[in-house]
């Protein structure tokens, strides 16, 4: 059974994305095969919706409820001026990784990998699912997070990791709004985070392709 992410809706201002070197057209930004709908900061906070092609849509995935898309797959968009080419990860947080994994698998999407080591940011273990070109990464809150004890709370969408052809070109577009590059967890890849000074309301990281992707 195949599932693909069609759109992700963000409470983000299109002007901030355009200023950061993204190609924006009438309130949306196509990255790879996925369309980001930039609905404006007045529409809410963070990632406020997403749609998936296939029967996964309209299922309650422990709070990560995507709508169902009937739209045909779109071709991959060209690289953006800041060298972003694709969405690598859509990141979600949960107080109970095992519960969220069970809910997603019950809906028909098998887990691809479980990682029990803490994340580089100090959060808990992770689980990974594949939806077309995008990995859904589910992370359990770390013990220091105030949400870790809210075991009955639902999972929630949190941020994005985007693939770039060049962190140097990304830095040229973003300037001081891009953090210092460092080694990623995946061998051979480099990562840098976009700072809040860029005007984004969600966490966004930029990652190089790495040797396997090349």
ABEGO torsion letter per residue (X at the ends): XBBBBABBBBBBBAAAAAAAGBBBBGGBBBBEABBBBBAEAAAEBEBAEBBBBEAABGBBBGGBBBBBBABBBBBBBBBBAAGBABBABBBBBBABAAAAAAAAAAAGBBBABBBABBBAAGBBBBBBBBBEABBBBBBBBBAABAAAABAABBBBBABBBBBBABAAAAAAAAEAABBBBBBBABBGBBBBBBBAAAGBABBBBBBBAEAAAX
